[in-house]
Amino acid sequence: MRDEDWIKTLEDGRRVKFIYQELPEDGAFITAQLEGNEVVYSVVLTKARNPLSREHVESHFNGELSKK
């Protein structure tokens, strides 16, 4: 199983930490957390078609991260 985390700076200057963890049977657990924010967005994907790219993980949170 693969685990990965990275930090991305959004266009408005906010920093987001992403975490991607592969789960058994082609599942994945992905999270996004805004820097300095206690809110963490998490998703469990049961049919992730691993491995996922960073862009694929980030795209799952576009709606939540577009809110200020």
PDB file of N, CA, C, O and CB in Angstrom:
ATOM      1  N   MET A   1       0.837  -1.190   0.000  1.00  0.00           N
ATOM      2  CA  MET A   1       0.000   0.000   0.000  1.00  0.00           C
ATOM      3  C   MET A   1       0.877   1.247   0.000  1.00  0.00           C
ATOM      4  O   MET A   1       1.963   1.263   0.580  1.00  0.00           O
ATOM      5  CB  MET A   1      -0.950   0.002   1.217  1.00  0.00           C
ATOM      6  N   ARG A   2       0.394   2.268  -0.648  1.00  0.00           N
ATOM      7  CA  ARG A   2       1.135   3.515  -0.781  1.00  0.00           C
ATOM      8  C   ARG A   2       0.494   4.602   0.066  1.00  0.00           C
ATOM      9  O   ARG A   2      -0.730   4.737   0.089  1.00  0.00           O
ATOM     10  CB  ARG A   2       1.203   3.953  -2.252  1.00  0.00           C
ATOM     11  N   ASP A   3       1.311   5.370   0.757  1.00  0.00           N
ATOM     12  CA  ASP A   3       0.861   6.533   1.518  1.00  0.00           C
ATOM     13  C   ASP A   3       1.655   7.736   1.022  1.00  0.00           C
ATOM     14  O   ASP A   3       2.858   7.638   0.778  1.00  0.00           O
ATOM     15  CB  ASP A   3       1.046   6.320   3.073  1.00  0.00           C
ATOM     16  N   GLU A   4       0.981   8.860   0.877  1.00  0.00           N
ATOM     17  CA  GLU A   4       1.650  10.062   0.391  1.00  0.00           C
ATOM     18  C   GLU A   4       0.969  11.278   0.990  1.00  0.00           C
ATOM     19  O   GLU A   4      -0.248  11.289   1.175  1.00  0.00           O
ATOM     20  CB  GLU A   4       1.635  10.128  -1.159  1.00  0.00           C
ATOM     21  N   ASP A   5       1.763  12.312   1.295  1.00  0.00           N
ATOM     22  CA  ASP A   5       1.178  13.584   1.705  1.00  0.00           C
ATOM     23  C   ASP A   5       1.994  14.712   1.089  1.00  0.00           C
ATOM     24  O   ASP A   5       3.189  14.566   0.833  1.00  0.00           O
ATOM     25  CB  ASP A   5       1.130  13.712   3.262  1.00  0.00           C
ATOM     26  N   TRP A   6       1.327  15.840   0.857  1.00  0.00           N
ATOM     27  CA  TRP A   6       1.976  17.001   0.256  1.00  0.00           C
ATOM     28  C   TRP A   6       1.197  18.255   0.618  1.00  0.00           C
ATOM     29  O   TRP A   6       0.039  18.185   1.029  1.00  0.00           O
ATOM     30  CB  TRP A   6       2.082  16.848  -1.282  1.00  0.00           C
ATOM     31  N   ILE A   7       1.841  19.396   0.460  1.00  0.00           N
ATOM     32  CA  ILE A   7       1.217  20.697   0.723  1.00  0.00           C
ATOM     33  C   ILE A   7       1.176  21.474  -0.582  1.00  0.00           C
ATOM     34  O   ILE A   7       2.156  21.533  -1.324  1.00  0.00           O
ATOM     35  CB  ILE A   7       1.993  21.495   1.828  1.00  0.00           C
ATOM     36  N   LYS A   8       0.011  22.073  -0.844  1.00  0.00           N
ATOM     37  CA  LYS A   8      -0.177  22.866  -2.048  1.00  0.00           C
ATOM     38  C   LYS A   8      -0.656  24.252  -1.636  1.00  0.00           C
ATOM     39  O   LYS A   8      -1.486  24.387  -0.737  1.00  0.00           O
ATOM     40  CB  LYS A   8      -1.187  22.185  -3.024  1.00  0.00           C
ATOM     41  N   THR A   9      -0.133  25.276  -2.294  1.00  0.00           N
ATOM     42  CA  THR A   9      -0.593  26.637  -2.068  1.00  0.00           C
ATOM     43  C   THR A   9      -1.628  26.980  -3.131  1.00  0.00           C
ATOM     44  O   THR A   9      -1.354  26.906  -4.329  1.00  0.00           O
ATOM     45  CB  THR A   9       0.594  27.645  -2.093  1.00  0.00           C
ATOM     46  N   LEU A  10      -2.830  27.360  -2.673  1.00  0.00           N
ATOM     47  CA  LEU A  10      -3.898  27.721  -3.600  1.00  0.00           C
ATOM     48  C   LEU A  10      -3.643  29.110  -4.178  1.00  0.00           C
ATOM     49  O   LEU A  10      -2.788  29.847  -3.687  1.00  0.00           O
ATOM     50  CB  LEU A  10      -5.270  27.673  -2.896  1.00  0.00           C
ATOM     51  N   GLU A  11      -4.389  29.461  -5.224  1.00  0.00           N
ATOM     52  CA  GLU A  11      -4.211  30.758  -5.883  1.00  0.00           C
ATOM     53  C   GLU A  11      -4.398  31.936  -4.935  1.00  0.00           C
ATOM     54  O   GLU A  11      -3.768  32.978  -5.112  1.00  0.00           O
ATOM     55  CB  GLU A  11      -5.179  30.884  -7.033  1.00  0.00           C
ATOM     56  N   ASP A  12      -5.259  31.780  -3.927  1.00  0.00           N
ATOM     57  CA  ASP A  12      -5.509  32.876  -2.980  1.00  0.00           C
ATOM     58  C   ASP A  12      -4.500  32.899  -1.828  1.00  0.00           C
ATOM     59  O   ASP A  12      -4.640  33.700  -0.905  1.00  0.00           O
ATOM     60  CB  ASP A  12      -6.920  32.761  -2.416  1.00  0.00           C
ATOM     61  N   GLY A  13      -3.486  32.029  -1.872  1.00  0.00           N
ATOM     62  CA  GLY A  13      -2.430  32.029  -0.871  1.00  0.00           C
ATOM     63  C   GLY A  13      -2.623  31.049   0.273  1.00  0.00           C
ATOM     64  O   GLY A  13      -1.699  30.831   1.058  1.00  0.00           O
ATOM     65  N   ARG A  14      -3.811  30.450   0.384  1.00  0.00           N
ATOM     66  CA  ARG A  14      -4.037  29.469   1.447  1.00  0.00           C
ATOM     67  C   ARG A  14      -3.263  28.194   1.133  1.00  0.00           C
ATOM     68  O   ARG A  14      -3.112  27.809  -0.027  1.00  0.00           O
ATOM     69  CB  ARG A  14      -5.552  29.162   1.612  1.00  0.00           C
ATOM     70  N   ARG A  15      -2.770  27.542   2.202  1.00  0.00           N
ATOM     71  CA  ARG A  15      -2.015  26.294   2.045  1.00  0.00           C
ATOM     72  C   ARG A  15      -2.888  25.137   2.509  1.00  0.00           C
ATOM     73  O   ARG A  15      -3.586  25.228   3.519  1.00  0.00           O
ATOM     74  CB  ARG A  15      -0.670  26.335   2.849  1.00  0.00           C
ATOM     75  N   VAL A  16      -2.833  24.053   1.753  1.00  0.00           N
ATOM     76  CA  VAL A  16      -3.646  22.870   2.041  1.00  0.00           C
ATOM     77  C   VAL A  16      -2.736  21.649   2.099  1.00  0.00           C
ATOM     78  O   VAL A  16      -1.895  21.443   1.224  1.00  0.00           O
ATOM     79  CB  VAL A  16      -4.764  22.678   0.969  1.00  0.00           C
ATOM     80  N   LYS A  17      -2.918  20.846   3.138  1.00  0.00           N
ATOM     81  CA  LYS A  17      -2.193  19.579   3.231  1.00  0.00           C
ATOM     82  C   LYS A  17      -3.120  18.467   2.748  1.00  0.00           C
ATOM     83  O   LYS A  17      -4.236  18.312   3.243  1.00  0.00           O
ATOM     84  CB  LYS A  17      -1.697  19.307   4.701  1.00  0.00           C
ATOM     85  N   PHE A  18      -2.642  17.701   1.780  1.00  0.00           N
ATOM     86  CA  PHE A  18      -3.380  16.559   1.243  1.00  0.00           C
ATOM     87  C   PHE A  18      -2.718  15.276   1.710  1.00  0.00           C
ATOM     88  O   PHE A  18      -1.494  15.203   1.826  1.00  0.00           O
ATOM     89  CB  PHE A  18      -3.446  16.610  -0.308  1.00  0.00           C
ATOM     90  N   ILE A  19      -3.538  14.260   1.980  1.00  0.00           N
ATOM     91  CA  ILE A  19      -3.043  12.942   2.346  1.00  0.00           C
ATOM     92  C   ILE A  19      -3.776  11.915   1.500  1.00  0.00           C
ATOM     93  O   ILE A  19      -4.997  11.972   1.352  1.00  0.00           O
ATOM     94  CB  ILE A  19      -3.233  12.662   3.871  1.00  0.00           C
ATOM     95  N   TYR A  20      -3.020  10.981   0.951  1.00  0.00           N
ATOM     96  CA  TYR A  20      -3.565   9.886   0.145  1.00  0.00           C
ATOM     97  C   TYR A  20      -3.023   8.579   0.708  1.00  0.00           C
ATOM     98  O   TYR A  20      -1.811   8.396   0.815  1.00  0.00           O
ATOM     99  CB  TYR A  20      -3.195  10.046  -1.377  1.00  0.00           C
ATOM    100  N   GLN A  21      -3.928   7.674   1.067  1.00  0.00           N
ATOM    101  CA  GLN A  21      -3.545   6.358   1.574  1.00  0.00           C
ATOM    102  C   GLN A  21      -4.302   5.299   0.793  1.00  0.00           C
ATOM    103  O   GLN A  21      -5.531   5.318   0.724  1.00  0.00           O
ATOM    104  CB  GLN A  21      -3.831   6.232   3.100  1.00  0.00           C
ATOM    105  N   GLU A  22      -3.552   4.374   0.204  1.00  0.00           N
ATOM    106  CA  GLU A  22      -4.201   3.256  -0.472  1.00  0.00           C
ATOM    107  C   GLU A  22      -4.730   2.292   0.577  1.00  0.00           C
ATOM    108  O   GLU A  22      -4.092   2.055   1.603  1.00  0.00           O
ATOM    109  CB  GLU A  22      -3.221   2.536  -1.444  1.00  0.00           C
ATOM    110  N   LEU A  23      -5.909   1.738   0.305  1.00  0.00           N
ATOM    111  CA  LEU A  23      -6.537   0.757   1.181  1.00  0.00           C
ATOM    112  C   LEU A  23      -6.649  -0.565   0.430  1.00  0.00           C
ATOM    113  O   LEU A  23      -6.532  -0.589  -0.796  1.00  0.00           O
ATOM    114  CB  LEU A  23      -7.937   1.245   1.664  1.00  0.00           C
ATOM    115  N   PRO A  24      -6.871  -1.654   1.142  1.00  0.00           N
ATOM    116  CA  PRO A  24      -7.021  -2.958   0.485  1.00  0.00           C
ATOM    117  C   PRO A  24      -8.180  -2.956  -0.514  1.00  0.00           C
ATOM    118  O   PRO A  24      -9.108  -2.155  -0.407  1.00  0.00           O
ATOM    119  CB  PRO A  24      -7.240  -4.055   1.533  1.00  0.00           C
ATOM    120  N   GLU A  25      -8.107  -3.849  -1.466  1.00  0.00           N
ATOM    121  CA  GLU A  25      -9.164  -4.058  -2.455  1.00  0.00           C
ATOM    122  C   GLU A  25      -9.467  -2.807  -3.265  1.00  0.00           C
ATOM    123  O   GLU A  25     -10.631  -2.503  -3.526  1.00  0.00           O
ATOM    124  CB  GLU A  25     -10.422  -4.529  -1.772  1.00  0.00           C
ATOM    125  N   ASP A  26      -8.428  -2.078  -3.663  1.00  0.00           N
ATOM    126  CA  ASP A  26      -8.519  -0.914  -4.549  1.00  0.00           C
ATOM    127  C   ASP A  26      -9.237   0.285  -3.923  1.00  0.00           C
ATOM    128  O   ASP A  26      -9.788   1.119  -4.641  1.00  0.00           O
ATOM    129  CB  ASP A  26      -9.225  -1.304  -5.813  1.00  0.00           C
ATOM    130  N   GLY A  27      -9.232   0.374  -2.602  1.00  0.00           N
ATOM    131  CA  GLY A  27      -9.815   1.518  -1.929  1.00  0.00           C
ATOM    132  C   GLY A  27      -8.774   2.584  -1.646  1.00  0.00           C
ATOM    133  O   GLY A  27      -7.573   2.342  -1.771  1.00  0.00           O
ATOM    134  N   ALA A  28      -9.237   3.760  -1.267  1.00  0.00           N
ATOM    135  CA  ALA A  28      -8.326   4.853  -0.913  1.00  0.00           C
ATOM    136  C   ALA A  28      -8.987   5.748   0.126  1.00  0.00           C
ATOM    137  O   ALA A  28     -10.205   5.924   0.131  1.00  0.00           O
ATOM    138  CB  ALA A  28      -7.928   5.678  -2.170  1.00  0.00           C
ATOM    139  N   PHE A  29      -8.161   6.311   1.007  1.00  0.00           N
ATOM    140  CA  PHE A  29      -8.597   7.291   1.999  1.00  0.00           C
ATOM    141  C   PHE A  29      -7.856   8.576   1.664  1.00  0.00           C
ATOM    142  O   PHE A  29      -6.625   8.600   1.650  1.00  0.00           O
ATOM    143  CB  PHE A  29      -8.312   6.810   3.493  1.00  0.00           C
ATOM    144  N   ILE A  30      -8.610   9.656   1.392  1.00  0.00           N
ATOM    145  CA  ILE A  30      -7.983  10.929   1.029  1.00  0.00           C
ATOM    146  C   ILE A  30      -8.499  12.034   1.944  1.00  0.00           C
ATOM    147  O   ILE A  30      -9.665  12.035   2.339  1.00  0.00           O
ATOM    148  CB  ILE A  30      -8.260  11.280  -0.458  1.00  0.00           C
ATOM    149  N   THR A  31      -7.608  12.981   2.277  1.00  0.00           N
ATOM    150  CA  THR A  31      -7.984  14.104   3.130  1.00  0.00           C
ATOM    151  C   THR A  31      -7.376  15.393   2.603  1.00  0.00           C
ATOM    152  O   THR A  31      -6.382  15.394   1.877  1.00  0.00           O
ATOM    153  CB  THR A  31      -7.541  13.858   4.578  1.00  0.00           C
ATOM    154  N   ALA A  32      -8.016  16.499   3.001  1.00  0.00           N
ATOM    155  CA  ALA A  32      -7.508  17.842   2.715  1.00  0.00           C
ATOM    156  C   ALA A  32      -7.745  18.690   3.959  1.00  0.00           C
ATOM    157  O   ALA A  32      -8.851  18.715   4.499  1.00  0.00           O
ATOM    158  CB  ALA A  32      -8.205  18.475   1.444  1.00  0.00           C
ATOM    159  N   GLN A  33      -6.698  19.390   4.411  1.00  0.00           N
ATOM    160  CA  GLN A  33      -6.816  20.247   5.588  1.00  0.00           C
ATOM    161  C   GLN A  33      -6.182  21.589   5.299  1.00  0.00           C
ATOM    162  O   GLN A  33      -5.016  21.671   4.914  1.00  0.00           O
ATOM    163  CB  GLN A  33      -6.161  19.592   6.823  1.00  0.00           C
ATOM    164  N   LEU A  34      -6.969  22.652   5.490  1.00  0.00           N
ATOM    165  CA  LEU A  34      -6.444  23.998   5.328  1.00  0.00           C
ATOM    166  C   LEU A  34      -5.519  24.330   6.483  1.00  0.00           C
ATOM    167  O   LEU A  34      -5.821  24.013   7.634  1.00  0.00           O
ATOM    168  CB  LEU A  34      -7.585  25.024   5.236  1.00  0.00           C
ATOM    169  N   GLU A  35      -4.400  24.962   6.188  1.00  0.00           N
ATOM    170  CA  GLU A  35      -3.431  25.338   7.211  1.00  0.00           C
ATOM    171  C   GLU A  35      -4.094  26.240   8.250  1.00  0.00           C
ATOM    172  O   GLU A  35      -4.802  27.186   7.903  1.00  0.00           O
ATOM    173  CB  GLU A  35      -2.211  26.046   6.575  1.00  0.00           C
ATOM    174  N   GLY A  36      -3.860  25.941   9.518  1.00  0.00           N
ATOM    175  CA  GLY A  36      -4.413  26.742  10.605  1.00  0.00           C
ATOM    176  C   GLY A  36      -5.898  26.528  10.824  1.00  0.00           C
ATOM    177  O   GLY A  36      -6.521  27.283  11.571  1.00  0.00           O
ATOM    178  N   ASN A  37      -6.477  25.529  10.197  1.00  0.00           N
ATOM    179  CA  ASN A  37      -7.904  25.278  10.274  1.00  0.00           C
ATOM    180  C   ASN A  37      -8.123  23.891  10.864  1.00  0.00           C
ATOM    181  O   ASN A  37      -7.449  22.935  10.481  1.00  0.00           O
ATOM    182  CB  ASN A  37      -8.572  25.403   8.877  1.00  0.00           C
ATOM    183  N   GLU A  38      -9.060  23.783  11.794  1.00  0.00           N
ATOM    184  CA  GLU A  38      -9.338  22.492  12.420  1.00  0.00           C
ATOM    185  C   GLU A  38     -10.219  21.597  11.560  1.00  0.00           C
ATOM    186  O   GLU A  38     -10.404  20.421  11.874  1.00  0.00           O
ATOM    187  CB  GLU A  38      -9.991  22.702  13.759  1.00  0.00           C
ATOM    188  N   VAL A  39     -10.769  22.149  10.470  1.00  0.00           N
ATOM    189  CA  VAL A  39     -11.642  21.373   9.597  1.00  0.00           C
ATOM    190  C   VAL A  39     -10.799  20.515   8.663  1.00  0.00           C
ATOM    191  O   VAL A  39      -9.881  21.002   8.002  1.00  0.00           O
ATOM    192  CB  VAL A  39     -12.581  22.300   8.788  1.00  0.00           C
ATOM    193  N   VAL A  40     -11.129  19.230   8.625  1.00  0.00           N
ATOM    194  CA  VAL A  40     -10.456  18.298   7.720  1.00  0.00           C
ATOM    195  C   VAL A  40     -11.536  17.646   6.863  1.00  0.00           C
ATOM    196  O   VAL A  40     -12.507  17.098   7.386  1.00  0.00           O
ATOM    197  CB  VAL A  40      -9.610  17.215   8.513  1.00  0.00           C
ATOM    198  N   TYR A  41     -11.365  17.709   5.565  1.00  0.00           N
ATOM    199  CA  TYR A  41     -12.276  17.037   4.645  1.00  0.00           C
ATOM    200  C   TYR A  41     -11.692  15.657   4.358  1.00  0.00           C
ATOM    201  O   TYR A  41     -10.530  15.540   3.967  1.00  0.00           O
ATOM    202  CB  TYR A  41     -12.482  17.868   3.315  1.00  0.00           C
ATOM    203  N   SER A  42     -12.493  14.617   4.551  1.00  0.00           N
ATOM    204  CA  SER A  42     -12.012  13.251   4.350  1.00  0.00           C
ATOM    205  C   SER A  42     -13.003  12.471   3.501  1.00  0.00           C
ATOM    206  O   SER A  42     -14.215  12.655   3.608  1.00  0.00           O
ATOM    207  CB  SER A  42     -11.789  12.544   5.702  1.00  0.00           C
ATOM    208  N   VAL A  43     -12.468  11.597   2.656  1.00  0.00           N
ATOM    209  CA  VAL A  43     -13.296  10.772   1.788  1.00  0.00           C
ATOM    210  C   VAL A  43     -12.685   9.374   1.732  1.00  0.00           C
ATOM    211  O   VAL A  43     -11.469   9.224   1.609  1.00  0.00           O
ATOM    212  CB  VAL A  43     -13.419  11.395   0.357  1.00  0.00           C
ATOM    213  N   VAL A  44     -13.538   8.352   1.822  1.00  0.00           N
ATOM    214  CA  VAL A  44     -13.110   6.977   1.584  1.00  0.00           C
ATOM    215  C   VAL A  44     -13.684   6.573   0.235  1.00  0.00           C
ATOM    216  O   VAL A  44     -14.896   6.602   0.027  1.00  0.00           O
ATOM    217  CB  VAL A  44     -13.581   5.999   2.738  1.00  0.00           C
ATOM    218  N   LEU A  45     -12.797   6.198  -0.674  1.00  0.00           N
ATOM    219  CA  LEU A  45     -13.203   5.742  -2.001  1.00  0.00           C
ATOM    220  C   LEU A  45     -13.098   4.220  -2.034  1.00  0.00           C
ATOM    221  O   LEU A  45     -12.037   3.664  -1.750  1.00  0.00           O
ATOM    222  CB  LEU A  45     -12.322   6.394  -3.126  1.00  0.00           C
ATOM    223  N   THR A  46     -14.193   3.546  -2.378  1.00  0.00           N
ATOM    224  CA  THR A  46     -14.174   2.082  -2.374  1.00  0.00           C
ATOM    225  C   THR A  46     -13.635   1.503  -3.679  1.00  0.00           C
ATOM    226  O   THR A  46     -13.116   0.387  -3.686  1.00  0.00           O
ATOM    227  CB  THR A  46     -15.570   1.549  -2.119  1.00  0.00           C
ATOM    228  N   LYS A  47     -13.748   2.230  -4.765  1.00  0.00           N
ATOM    229  CA  LYS A  47     -13.237   1.784  -6.074  1.00  0.00           C
ATOM    230  C   LYS A  47     -12.349   2.884  -6.641  1.00  0.00           C
ATOM    231  O   LYS A  47     -12.742   3.581  -7.577  1.00  0.00           O
ATOM    232  CB  LYS A  47     -14.414   1.444  -7.070  1.00  0.00           C
ATOM    233  N   ALA A  48     -11.182   3.039  -6.089  1.00  0.00           N
ATOM    234  CA  ALA A  48     -10.321   4.178  -6.421  1.00  0.00           C
ATOM    235  C   ALA A  48      -9.501   3.992  -7.685  1.00  0.00           C
ATOM    236  O   ALA A  48      -9.011   4.974  -8.244  1.00  0.00           O
ATOM    237  CB  ALA A  48      -9.400   4.449  -5.287  1.00  0.00           C
ATOM    238  N   ARG A  49      -9.336   2.759  -8.153  1.00  0.00           N
ATOM    239  CA  ARG A  49      -8.465   2.488  -9.300  1.00  0.00           C
ATOM    240  C   ARG A  49      -7.054   3.011  -9.036  1.00  0.00           C
ATOM    241  O   ARG A  49      -6.502   3.792  -9.811  1.00  0.00           O
ATOM    242  CB  ARG A  49      -9.041   3.129 -10.582  1.00  0.00           C
ATOM    243  N   ASN A  50      -6.499   2.563  -7.935  1.00  0.00           N
ATOM    244  CA  ASN A  50      -5.175   2.996  -7.490  1.00  0.00           C
ATOM    245  C   ASN A  50      -4.112   2.682  -8.531  1.00  0.00           C
ATOM    246  O   ASN A  50      -4.292   1.758  -9.324  1.00  0.00           O
ATOM    247  CB  ASN A  50      -4.817   2.331  -6.164  1.00  0.00           C
ATOM    248  N   PRO A  51      -3.028   3.409  -8.552  1.00  0.00           N
ATOM    249  CA  PRO A  51      -2.766   4.576  -7.720  1.00  0.00           C
ATOM    250  C   PRO A  51      -3.418   5.834  -8.291  1.00  0.00           C
ATOM    251  O   PRO A  51      -3.578   5.972  -9.504  1.00  0.00           O
ATOM    252  CB  PRO A  51      -1.267   4.788  -7.575  1.00  0.00           C
ATOM    253  N   LEU A  52      -3.790   6.743  -7.397  1.00  0.00           N
ATOM    254  CA  LEU A  52      -4.364   8.026  -7.795  1.00  0.00           C
ATOM    255  C   LEU A  52      -3.248   9.048  -7.940  1.00  0.00           C
ATOM    256  O   LEU A  52      -2.264   9.007  -7.201  1.00  0.00           O
ATOM    257  CB  LEU A  52      -5.422   8.509  -6.766  1.00  0.00           C
ATOM    258  N   SER A  53      -3.397   9.955  -8.880  1.00  0.00           N
ATOM    259  CA  SER A  53      -2.436  11.047  -9.029  1.00  0.00           C
ATOM    260  C   SER A  53      -2.763  12.141  -8.014  1.00  0.00           C
ATOM    261  O   SER A  53      -3.861  12.178  -7.460  1.00  0.00           O
ATOM    262  CB  SER A  53      -2.454  11.617 -10.483  1.00  0.00           C
ATOM    263  N   ARG A  54      -1.811  13.016  -7.781  1.00  0.00           N
ATOM    264  CA  ARG A  54      -2.059  14.153  -6.889  1.00  0.00           C
ATOM    265  C   ARG A  54      -3.208  15.007  -7.428  1.00  0.00           C
ATOM    266  O   ARG A  54      -4.053  15.470  -6.662  1.00  0.00           O
ATOM    267  CB  ARG A  54      -0.779  15.012  -6.729  1.00  0.00           C
ATOM    268  N   GLU A  55      -3.235  15.212  -8.736  1.00  0.00           N
ATOM    269  CA  GLU A  55      -4.297  16.021  -9.340  1.00  0.00           C
ATOM    270  C   GLU A  55      -5.669  15.397  -9.112  1.00  0.00           C
ATOM    271  O   GLU A  55      -6.644  16.109  -8.870  1.00  0.00           O
ATOM    272  CB  GLU A  55      -4.047  16.193 -10.840  1.00  0.00           C
ATOM    273  N   HIS A  56      -5.748  14.076  -9.187  1.00  0.00           N
ATOM    274  CA  HIS A  56      -7.013  13.386  -8.957  1.00  0.00           C
ATOM    275  C   HIS A  56      -7.476  13.581  -7.508  1.00  0.00           C
ATOM    276  O   HIS A  56      -8.649  13.858  -7.261  1.00  0.00           O
ATOM    277  CB  HIS A  56      -6.873  11.883  -9.280  1.00  0.00           C
ATOM    278  N   VAL A  57      -6.555  13.434  -6.558  1.00  0.00           N
ATOM    279  CA  VAL A  57      -6.889  13.630  -5.143  1.00  0.00           C
ATOM    280  C   VAL A  57      -7.355  15.067  -4.914  1.00  0.00           C
ATOM    281  O   VAL A  57      -8.394  15.289  -4.293  1.00  0.00           O
ATOM    282  CB  VAL A  57      -5.668  13.303  -4.235  1.00  0.00           C
ATOM    283  N   GLU A  58      -6.595  16.042  -5.410  1.00  0.00           N
ATOM    284  CA  GLU A  58      -6.933  17.454  -5.217  1.00  0.00           C
ATOM    285  C   GLU A  58      -8.294  17.792  -5.820  1.00  0.00           C
ATOM    286  O   GLU A  58      -9.040  18.591  -5.253  1.00  0.00           O
ATOM    287  CB  GLU A  58      -5.854  18.346  -5.834  1.00  0.00           C
ATOM    288  N   SER A  59      -8.623  17.196  -6.959  1.00  0.00           N
ATOM    289  CA  SER A  59      -9.882  17.513  -7.643  1.00  0.00           C
ATOM    290  C   SER A  59     -11.104  17.099  -6.827  1.00  0.00           C
ATOM    291  O   SER A  59     -12.176  17.681  -6.994  1.00  0.00           O
ATOM    292  CB  SER A  59      -9.921  16.831  -9.002  1.00  0.00           C
ATOM    293  N   HIS A  60     -10.966  16.111  -5.953  1.00  0.00           N
ATOM    294  CA  HIS A  60     -12.090  15.680  -5.106  1.00  0.00           C
ATOM    295  C   HIS A  60     -12.518  16.775  -4.130  1.00  0.00           C
ATOM    296  O   HIS A  60     -13.654  16.766  -3.656  1.00  0.00           O
ATOM    297  CB  HIS A  60     -11.711  14.415  -4.327  1.00  0.00           C
ATOM    298  N   PHE A  61     -11.634  17.708  -3.828  1.00  0.00           N
ATOM    299  CA  PHE A  61     -11.922  18.719  -2.815  1.00  0.00           C
ATOM    300  C   PHE A  61     -12.108  20.120  -3.407  1.00  0.00           C
ATOM    301  O   PHE A  61     -12.183  21.092  -2.656  1.00  0.00           O
ATOM    302  CB  PHE A  61     -10.809  18.746  -1.795  1.00  0.00           C
ATOM    303  N   ASN A  62     -12.185  20.243  -4.735  1.00  0.00           N
ATOM    304  CA  ASN A  62     -12.320  21.568  -5.370  1.00  0.00           C
ATOM    305  C   ASN A  62     -13.492  22.366  -4.819  1.00  0.00           C
ATOM    306  O   ASN A  62     -13.341  23.553  -4.532  1.00  0.00           O
ATOM    307  CB  ASN A  62     -12.484  21.413  -6.872  1.00  0.00           C
ATOM    308  N   GLY A  63     -14.644  21.752  -4.665  1.00  0.00           N
ATOM    309  CA  GLY A  63     -15.826  22.460  -4.171  1.00  0.00           C
ATOM    310  C   GLY A  63     -15.641  23.003  -2.764  1.00  0.00           C
ATOM    311  O   GLY A  63     -15.962  24.161  -2.495  1.00  0.00           O
ATOM    312  N   GLU A  64     -15.127  22.178  -1.870  1.00  0.00           N
ATOM    313  CA  GLU A  64     -14.926  22.608  -0.486  1.00  0.00           C
ATOM    314  C   GLU A  64     -13.853  23.678  -0.375  1.00  0.00           C
ATOM    315  O   GLU A  64     -13.995  24.624   0.399  1.00  0.00           O
ATOM    316  CB  GLU A  64     -14.556  21.422   0.383  1.00  0.00           C
ATOM    317  N   LEU A  65     -12.787  23.533  -1.141  1.00  0.00           N
ATOM    318  CA  LEU A  65     -11.671  24.474  -1.035  1.00  0.00           C
ATOM    319  C   LEU A  65     -11.946  25.794  -1.753  1.00  0.00           C
ATOM    320  O   LEU A  65     -11.233  26.773  -1.533  1.00  0.00           O
ATOM    321  CB  LEU A  65     -10.414  23.846  -1.593  1.00  0.00           C
ATOM    322  N   SER A  66     -12.967  25.834  -2.608  1.00  0.00           N
ATOM    323  CA  SER A  66     -13.286  27.088  -3.292  1.00  0.00           C
ATOM    324  C   SER A  66     -14.058  28.036  -2.371  1.00  0.00           C
ATOM    325  O   SER A  66     -14.162  29.229  -2.657  1.00  0.00           O
ATOM    326  CB  SER A  66     -14.102  26.808  -4.567  1.00  0.00           C
ATOM    327  N   LYS A  67     -14.596  27.513  -1.274  1.00  0.00           N
ATOM    328  CA  LYS A  67     -15.309  28.346  -0.292  1.00  0.00           C
ATOM    329  C   LYS A  67     -14.292  29.037   0.608  1.00  0.00           C
ATOM    330  O   LYS A  67     -13.267  28.459   0.968  1.00  0.00           O
ATOM    331  CB  LYS A  67     -16.305  27.490   0.560  1.00  0.00           C
ATOM    332  N   LYS A  68     -14.589  30.275   0.960  1.00  0.00           N
ATOM    333  CA  LYS A  68     -13.663  30.992   1.847  1.00  0.00           C
ATOM    334  C   LYS A  68     -14.282  31.183   3.203  1.00  0.00           C
ATOM    335  O   LYS A  68     -13.658  31.766   4.090  1.00  0.00           O
ATOM    336  CB  LYS A  68     -13.271  32.347   1.255  1.00  0.00           C
TER     337      LYS A  68
END
